[in-house]
Amino acid sequence: QARLEEAGGGLVQPGGSLRLSCAASGVIPRFSTMAWYRQVPGKQRELVAAIIGGGDLRYADSVKGRFTISRDRVKNTVYLQMNSLKPEDTAVYYCKTNVGPNDVWGQGTQVTVSS
């Protein structure tokens, strides 16, 4: 059974950096899309960044130039490097992949950007 586990969230000041990690276990196809989403209370979950299949990258306009998604296939882990963080980046960040028709989500990690 596929499983995702996020880590690396926390409290950071505006302008600071954090690196989130998403460790995958179980049966996940090698070229599955891996993505990061975020959600704040009262709003829909939104796509932040994704690695599509063979390696194409996608970013939300709000994070372009500040966030970088990467994948370590040996460790079966996806990272989200977040730089120049802003208060509006505060959210619960979720990792997601798909196994066939089924979406697989992690439990989420809280990121709070505040002085």
Buried (B, 14 or more C-beta within 10 A) or exposed (E): EBBBBBBBBEEBEEEBEBEBBBBBEEEBEEEBBBBBBBBEEEEEBEBBBBBEEEEEEBBBEEBEEBBBBBBEEEEBBBBBBBBEBEEEBBBBBBBBBBBEEEEBBBEBBEBBBEE
